[in-house]
Amino acid sequence: MNEDSIVRRLRRRNRLIGDDCAIIASRANEDLLFTADFSIEEVHFRRDGPPENVGHRALARSLSDIAAMGGTPRFCLVSLALAGWAGDKWIAAFYRGLLKLANKHKTALAGGDLSHANQVICDVMVCGSVAKGQALRRDGARPGDIIYVSGPLGGWRHKPLAEPRLEFGRRLLGNATACMDISDGLSRDLRRLCLASNVSAALDAIPIVKGASVEEALHDGEDYELLFTAPPGVRVGGIAIGIVKKGRPGRITYENRPLPQLGYDHFSNRR
């Protein structure tokens, strides 16, 4: 299998692929959303893991960003650098997992790039859209808002397949005051939301995935649930975990004690 044969195989699935750029018509009444995420061998996955899961998660990470804005995904670009160990079967299974998720959410594979490297590296870019001026942002939380998550937390050890909360995110449009996805752990990502909104937060109860610990629910990354805020009395679904407060921006307490900002940081975790 070579680059041309892979492109020909993918082109049979979507006619957007084949030119130097995909041409996507835009509409005057919508904002386009663009996001990109790496998936890197020995950072985000191991070579002995199921390649279908690697493909699924590579796309799910970017789809989760679209969900956090209340958007609808339109197309994706997938760039893949392949190591010598990744043969034809691995490649086919990788794309099978990625395309299954793409088809589920009506996200067209519009192109990308192929190369080789000493380790497998994948870069997925997704374009989505949302009604003009309606995108959910991180900077709208206000004191008195309730803090919610879209589902139980536990981190990557307890969620082998990330499921982007796209429908949930769209239901938050016009109701949530702030929103983001949880990719680097609740403690780190909630601090980011609080800093963007110039507020502090108090947590009192954390929903936990079966088998996970409280520490994993608070600090482990790659939950890909939505973290959002809304005024009291506004019906938004999800699970209430605390309240937005006045105070030093970014300060978080859990059960009345300061919550350390742990979570995952790529640069502090470099070897």
C-alpha positions in Angstrom: 0.0 0.0 0.0 1.3 3.5 -0.9 0.1 7.1 -0.6 -1.8 7.1 -3.9 -3.6 3.8 -3.2 -4.7 5.1 0.3 -6.0 8.3 -1.3 -7.8 6.4 -4.0 -9.4 4.2 -1.4 -10.5 7.2 0.6 -11.7 9.1 -2.5 -14.2 6.3 -3.2 -15.9 7.2 0.1 -16.0 11.0 -0.5 -15.5 13.0 -3.7 -14.2 16.0 -1.7 -10.8 14.3 -1.6 -8.4 14.6 -4.5 -7.5 18.2 -5.2 -4.9 20.3 -3.3 -7.7 21.8 -1.1 -11.3 20.8 -0.3 -13.7 23.5 -1.4 -16.5 24.1 1.1 -19.3 26.6 0.5 -20.2 28.7 3.6 -23.4 30.4 4.5 -23.9 34.0 5.6 -26.0 33.1 8.7 -23.5 30.8 10.4 -20.1 30.9 12.0 -17.5 28.3 11.0 -15.7 26.5 13.7 -12.2 25.0 13.2 -10.2 22.8 15.6 -7.2 20.5 15.3 -5.8 17.8 17.6 -2.7 15.5 17.5 -2.8 11.8 18.4 0.8 10.6 19.0 2.1 7.1 19.6 3.3 6.7 23.2 1.6 10.0 24.2 -2.1 9.3 23.3 -2.0 5.6 22.4 0.2 2.6 22.3 1.0 0.5 19.3 -0.4 -2.7 20.8 -3.8 -1.1 21.3 -6.7 -1.7 18.9 -6.2 0.5 15.8 -9.9 1.0 15.4 -9.9 2.7 18.8 -6.9 4.8 17.8 -8.8 6.1 14.8 -12.0 6.6 16.7 -10.3 8.6 19.5 -8.3 10.7 17.0 -11.5 12.1 15.5 -13.5 12.1 18.8 -11.0 14.5 20.4 -11.7 17.2 17.7 -15.4 16.5 17.6 -15.5 17.1 21.3 -14.2 20.6 20.7 -17.0 21.2 18.3 -19.5 19.9 20.9 -18.1 22.3 23.5 -19.1 25.2 21.2 -22.6 23.9 20.5 -21.6 23.3 16.9 -22.3 20.7 14.2 -19.4 19.1 12.5 -19.2 19.4 8.7 -15.9 17.8 7.5 -12.5 16.7 8.7 -9.0 16.7 7.4 -6.8 13.8 8.6 -3.0 13.9 8.3 -1.2 10.7 9.2 2.5 9.9 9.5 3.1 6.2 9.6 5.9 4.3 11.2 7.4 1.1 9.7 5.5 -1.2 12.1 2.1 0.1 11.0 1.2 -2.2 8.1 -1.8 -2.4 5.7 -4.1 -4.1 8.3 -3.3 -1.4 10.9 -4.0 1.4 8.4 -7.3 -0.1 7.3 -8.4 -0.6 10.8 -7.4 2.9 11.9 -9.5 4.4 9.1 -12.4 2.0 9.8 -12.6 3.3 13.4 -12.3 6.9 12.3 -14.8 6.7 9.5 -17.4 4.8 11.6 -17.5 7.7 14.0 -17.4 10.3 11.2 -20.4 8.6 9.5 -22.3 8.5 12.8 -22.0 12.3 13.1 -22.2 13.1 9.4 -18.7 14.4 9.2 -17.2 14.1 5.7 -13.5 13.1 5.4 -12.4 15.9 3.0 -8.7 15.2 2.7 -5.4 15.5 4.6 -1.9 14.3 4.2 0.2 11.1 4.4 3.8 10.7 5.3 6.2 8.5 7.3 7.9 9.0 10.7 9.6 7.0 13.4 6.3 6.9 15.3 2.7 7.1 14.2 1.5 10.7 14.4 -2.0 11.8 13.4 -3.4 15.3 13.2 -7.1 15.7 12.8 -8.7 19.0 11.8 -12.5 19.4 12.0 -14.6 22.2 10.6 -18.1 22.7 12.1 -20.7 25.4 12.1 -23.0 27.2 14.5 -25.6 29.9 14.1 -24.0 33.3 13.9 -23.1 34.8 17.2 -24.4 31.7 19.2 -21.3 29.7 19.8 -20.8 28.6 23.5 -17.6 30.1 25.0 -15.6 29.9 28.2 -15.9 33.5 29.3 -19.6 33.8 30.2 -19.9 32.2 33.7 -21.2 34.5 36.4 -21.3 34.3 40.2 -24.4 32.3 41.2 -24.4 30.1 38.1 -24.6 26.3 38.7 -21.7 24.2 37.4 -22.6 21.0 35.5 -20.9 18.2 33.7 -22.6 16.1 31.0 -21.8 12.8 32.5 -19.7 10.9 35.1 -16.0 11.4 35.2 -13.1 9.0 35.6 -10.5 9.8 33.0 -8.8 7.8 30.2 -8.3 4.7 32.2 -12.0 4.1 32.5 -13.2 5.5 29.1 -11.5 3.4 26.4 -13.7 5.1 23.7 -14.4 8.8 24.0 -17.9 9.8 22.8 -18.2 13.4 21.8 -21.3 15.1 23.3 -22.4 16.8 20.1 -26.2 16.6 20.6 -25.8 17.6 24.2 -23.8 20.6 23.3 -26.4 21.8 20.8 -29.1 21.6 23.4 -27.1 24.0 25.5 -27.3 26.8 23.0 -29.1 29.8 24.4 -29.2 28.2 27.9 -25.6 27.7 29.1 -23.5 30.7 30.1 -20.1 29.1 29.5 -18.9 25.7 28.2 -15.8 23.7 27.4 -14.9 20.0 27.1 -12.9 18.2 29.8 -9.7 17.0 28.0 -7.0 17.6 30.6 -8.9 16.8 33.9 -11.7 18.6 35.7 -9.4 20.5 38.1 -7.3 22.0 35.3 -10.1 22.6 32.8 -12.5 24.2 35.4 -9.7 26.6 36.3 -9.3 27.6 32.6 -13.1 28.3 32.5 -12.9 30.3 35.7 -9.9 32.3 34.5 -11.7 33.1 31.2 -14.8 34.2 33.1 -12.9 36.0 35.9 -14.6 34.0 38.6 -13.9 31.3 41.2 -15.8 28.0 41.9 -16.9 25.7 44.7 -17.4 22.0 44.0 -19.4 19.8 46.3 -20.2 16.5 44.5 -18.4 14.8 41.6 -20.2 12.0 39.6 -17.7 9.1 39.1 -17.5 6.4 36.5 -17.8 2.9 37.9 -14.4 1.7 39.0 -12.8 5.1 39.1 -11.5 7.0 42.1 -12.3 10.5 43.2 -8.7 11.5 42.3 -9.1 10.1 38.8 -12.4 11.9 38.4 -10.9 15.2 39.5 -7.6 15.1 37.8 -7.3 12.5 35.0 -7.6 13.7 31.4 -9.5 12.6 28.4 -13.0 12.4 29.8 -14.4 14.5 26.9 -17.6 15.3 28.9 -18.8 18.9 28.7 -18.2 21.2 31.6 -20.7 24.1 31.6 -22.5 26.7 33.7 -26.1 28.0 33.7 -28.2 30.3 35.9 -30.3 28.6 38.7 -33.7 27.5 37.4 -32.6 27.1 33.8 -33.1 23.5 32.7 -30.0 22.3 30.9 -29.7 18.6 31.8 -26.4 17.2 33.0 -25.2 16.7 36.6 -24.8 19.7 39.0 -21.4 19.6 40.7 -21.0 23.1 42.3 -21.5 26.8 42.0 -19.7 29.8 40.4 -18.6 32.3 43.0 -17.0 35.7 43.3 -13.3 35.6 44.3 -9.8 35.2 43.0 -10.1 34.1 39.4 -9.3 30.5 38.9 -9.6 29.6 42.6 -11.5 26.3 43.1 -12.5 24.5 46.3 -13.8 21.0 46.7 -15.8 20.1 49.8 -14.6 23.5 51.3 -10.9 22.7 50.7 -8.7 24.2 48.0 -8.5 22.0 45.0 -5.0 21.7 43.6 -4.6 22.1 39.8 -3.2 18.8 38.7 -4.7 17.3 35.6 -2.6 16.7 32.5 -0.1 19.1 30.9 1.9 17.9 27.9 4.9 20.1 28.6 5.3 19.2 32.3 4.9 15.5 31.3 7.7 15.4 28.7 10.4 12.8 29.2 
